[in-house]
Amino acid sequence: MSVCQNTVAAEYAFPPTAGPVMDRRMTLTLPCREEATSTSELSSASNGRTRKGAALKTFYLCENHASLYSQIDTELVEDGWAPAHSGKPVQLA
């Protein structure tokens, strides 16, 4: 069983001062104790809006956080950021 890695994934993939992230700060900074249902490969936000050359890392996320991360990613793209997700989340068996 893998536990949701919402806090480390948010620190890695989302710019902390962006509106979509600030609006959900509480759920992104409180550790989740739910069982992970999928993995998401995310690129680092440290390379700026284009994420050019950003390293990819895989994180375990619960169903709720996987959905939330997809929603935040969509809103960041609308704000001019390159997507954090390198593909669709992969369901755990």
Secondary structure as GFF3:
##gff-version 3
##sequence-region A 1 93
A	DSSP	alpha_helix	6	13	.	.	.	ID=ss1
A	DSSP	alpha_helix	19	22	.	.	.	ID=ss2
A	DSSP	alpha_helix	25	29	.	.	.	ID=ss3
A	DSSP	beta_strand	38	43	.	.	.	ID=ss4
A	DSSP	three_ten_helix	45	47	.	.	.	ID=ss5
A	DSSP	beta_strand	56	61	.	.	.	ID=ss6
A	DSSP	alpha_helix	63	78	.	.	.	ID=ss7
A	DSSP	beta_strand	90	91	.	.	.	ID=ss8
###
